[in-house]
Amino acid sequence: MTMQRRRFIAAATGTAAGLMLGPSWQHRASAADSSKQMRLGLVTYNWGKDWDVPTLIRNCEATGFAGVELRSTHKHGVEITIDRKRRREVASQFADSNVELVGLGSACEYHSTDPAVLKKNIDETKAFVRLCHDVGGTGVKVRPNGIPKDVPIEKTLEQIGKSLREVATFGADFGVAIRLEVHGRDGSAALPNIHRMMQIADHPNAVVCWNCNPSDLDGEGLQSNFDLVKKKIGTIHIHDLRSTSYPWKELFGLLKAARFSGWTLLEEGTMPRDIVAAMHENRAIWQQLTAR
């Protein structure tokens, strides 16, 4: 029996206990089971978007990528519309492999000025939480995607923060974290604004997904922005490490100093000629960056 399957069975049989003991128990259990070192995974944003689940698992195993975040709308077809039988199949495929299903990447966002659109996004997030629980994942990625120009910014930040609190509270009962990606235009990816959203959310089950954006260097620079949210970082979206457009050494130095031991997930938009070869190359660079 693989370690992954043992983890899956333990999680499935421990669900009732988790619900009784609450989200703090869930987080302690996850921390106790996780490696003390950072872990490398893949986001199926572009690399992997055309792979079904068996191909995705096979290529991750071959390249030393230990986990995957499944982006919605892509070929693997892990969507909120799939039935219980398919959910069990997906959970079993990952449980029988050496690749962990880190979570699901939704496009849910909470900045709309239309109450009906906001409610739809909140309801869809809850559907992703149920799906994530059923397929054996541990978190759902959501995002801010803009700051409306005709609304006071504090009102929008408050709306996003309160929405995060609602879905984080819901997710805690399923053992599924809500991961707010540092994302969007017109200031929604600015780290001071992300910090404010998280302050308003004020829930242990809402965490930050650091996204390695150029705007991370704004204001007083990378360390200052990192320090705003470092206690709330749950996952990291890195990009192609072969590129020198981001200060990778400085970022990984900050992560090591903060004793970060979670997932660093490669999410890249530019398509290489050979994705598997590019994954091998990124794995080698990642090992150098994470060496202590």
Summary of the structure (lengths in Angstrom):
residues: 292
radius of gyration: 18.1
end to end distance: 31.6
largest distance: 56.5
contacts: 964
relative contact order: 0.14
helix: 50%
strand: 14%
